[in-house]
Amino acid sequence: MPTLHNTAAKGDFAPTVLMPGDPLRAKFIADTYLENAKLVNNVRGIQGYTGEYKGKRVSVMASGMGMPSIGIYSHELFSEYDVQNIIRVGSAGMISPKLRIRSIVAAMSAYSNSNYGAQFGFRGNLAPCCSYELLEKAVAAARRKGVMMPVGPVYSSDIFYDESEPKPAAVLKNLGVLCVEMEAYALYLNAARAGKNALSLLTISDNVFTGECLTAQEVRETFTQMMEIALEIA
């Protein structure tokens, strides 16, 4: 049945959904890569499409920004629409000095300053992990394309303009965290709770230490290697 946030009918979504944050990036993926793409949701402008990629049925739908937003959409896709796999294709800020602008990262696990995980009843600290099955496929797909794709932990922040001191990125750099974004933690916890699969593939769009960054249009339309890796494993 349709939900408050999704007017798609049962069966409108494929078993695998690619999930960028930006609705316009969802449209770009559908227009660029999917054949016979059909708009199946547009509530609040959160565009969702289903089409075919190399003969395989695939969906793409935006998540919006932040853990509350992706928490809603991923929960409904998993619980109401029988989606089995969600692959986040997002942007991130560089923490590790080994990365560069446009580096592609696979998030093995996610650290966070969010209390999103408290709802599940565990009173300790959670660092949820991705689906190993999806991660293994993504690493193999990247290797076939000749793409260097570091794998490791990422930081999902609840705060974009963070005034805390010391800055989390400065601390997390010394713990081997690759980058900062705002969604993987909630996505991975929802997948774990639902017994489904999730993976976050991230392209570095900015350097949190130097301020170097790409434009919104560049983020939307030039992260094609990441999109193609995700589509290959969908």
N, C-alpha and C positions, 0 to 999 in steps of 0.2 A: 504493500500500500504506500502511496505517497506520504511523506512526512511534512512537518512544518517547514523544512528547509530544502525539500527535494520533491519535485513534482513527477519524477520518473515513475514509470510503472514497473512492476515486478518483471524482471527479465530484460529491462532496458540496458542494464550495465553488464559488461563482460566480466568474467571471473577475475581479470586483472585490470586495475585502474592506475594509470599514471596520474600523479597529483602534484602539479606545480602550485605555488602560492597564488600567482597572478591569473585572474580569469582570462586576460588577453594572451597570456602564454599558453593556456589551455586551448584557446582558439587557434593560436599559431601552430601548435602541434597537430591539431585536428586538420587544419587547412593544408599543412605542409606534408604530413606523413600518412594520414588515414584516407582510405578510399571509402566512398559512400558514407561519409561521416554524417551523423544525425544528431542534432541538438536534443538532448533528453532532459536537461534541467537548466533553468535560468533564474531561479528564485534568488533575489538580491544580487543579480548579476553574476552569480557563481556558476559559470558555464560548465556544463558537462556534455561530452560528446561520446558516441560509440560508433566505431567504424571498423575497417579492416586494415591490417598491416601485414603485407606479404601473405595474404590469405588467412590471417589469424584475426579473430575478433578481439578488439582492444578498446578500452574506454580511457578517457582523460577527463578529469574534473578538477577545478581549482579548489584549494583549501582555505583561501584567505590567509591572513597573517596571524601568527601566534598559536599557542597551545589551546586556548579555549575554542578557537575557530576550527582547527584541524581535528580537535577532540570531538566536536559535533559531527563533522562530515565523515570522518573515518568510522566513528561508532555506527552511524546510520548505514554506511555502505556495508560494513561487516555484518551488522545485526538485522537489517531490514532488506537488503538487496543481494544477500548471498555472495558478496564479493569475497574472494579468497586471498588475493594479493593486492597490496597497495604499495606502489613504488613512488616515493616522493622524489621529484626532480626539482631541486631548489637551488637558491643562491646562498652563499655564506661568506662571513668575514674571516680572513686569514688570521690564525693564531700561530701556527707552526712556521718557523723561519725557513723550513724546507719547501714551503709552497710558494706559488706565484699567482698573480691574477690569471684567471682562466684554468688553473689546476682543477682537476676533478677528483673528488674524495668520495669514498664509500664509508658510511658511518656504521662501524661495527657495534658501537654502544653509544649511549647518550647520557651525559651528566646534566644536572639542571639545578637552578635555584628555585624551581617551581614546587608547589605542594600538590601538584596534579595527582601524584601517586598515592597521597594519603587516603583517597577514597577507597582504595582497594584493601585497606585494613592492616597493612604492614607498617609498623612504627619505626623501622630503621630507614636507612638510605637506600634508594633504588637506583640502579644504573642499567636500565633495560637494554637488551640486545636486539639486533636485527634477526631476520630469518637467515640461518646459515645457508639454506638451499638457494635463496635468491642471491645472497652475497657471493657464493661460489660461482653461480652462473654469470653474475656481473663481472667478476674478476676475469673469468675466461673470455667473456665478450670483449672486455677492454683489451685484453692481451691480443686477441685476434685482430683488433683494430690498430694495434701498436700504440695504445694509449697507456701512459703511466698513471695509475690510479691508486694513490696511497689508501690504505685501509686502517682505521683506528677510531678512537673515541672522539666525539664532538660534544660541544656544549650547547644545550638548548636553553636560551635565556628567556625569562618572562619580561625582561626590561630591555628596550632598545636604547633609550637615552639613560644610561646607568651612571649615577653620580657617586656610587660607593667607592671607597678607597680602602685598600689598593684595588685597582681595576681587576675584575675577574680574569680577563685575558692574560694579564701579566703573571698571575698566579698559575693559571692552567697551562701556560706555555711550558712551565717547568715540569708538568705532569704528562707531557706528551699529547695533549689535546690538540687536534688538528685545526679546528675552526669553530666559529660560533654561528648559530642559526636559531630559529625560534619554534620549531615544530617536531623534530624527531622524537623527543622524549615522550610526548603524548601519543604520537602515532605508534611507537613501539609498545607502550603500555596497553593501548587499546587492542593491538594485535595479539599480545600475550593473553589478555583477558578473554578475547574471543576465540583463541586457539587458531588464529589465522597468521598470515605471513606479511611482513613489512620490511622495507629497505629504503634508506635515504641515500640518494646520489646527489651530491652537491658540487656546484661549480663556484670557485672563489670569485666573488664580484668586487671585493674591496679588502684593503689592508687596514685593520683596526688600529694599528700603531702609527702609520704614516698618513692615513686619510686618502690614499690612492683609491679610486673607485671607477667603475663603469657606469654608463648612463642606464636609466630604466629601459630604454629601447634596446640597448646592447644586451642587457640581461635577458630581455624577453625573446630576442630573435637570433642571438649568436651562440647560445649554449647548445649547439646542435650535437656535438659529440656525446654529451651526457644524455640527451634525449634519445639518440640512436642506440646507445648501450641499453637504456631502459626498455626500448621497444624490442630489442633483440631477445630480451629475457621474459617479455610479457607472455 
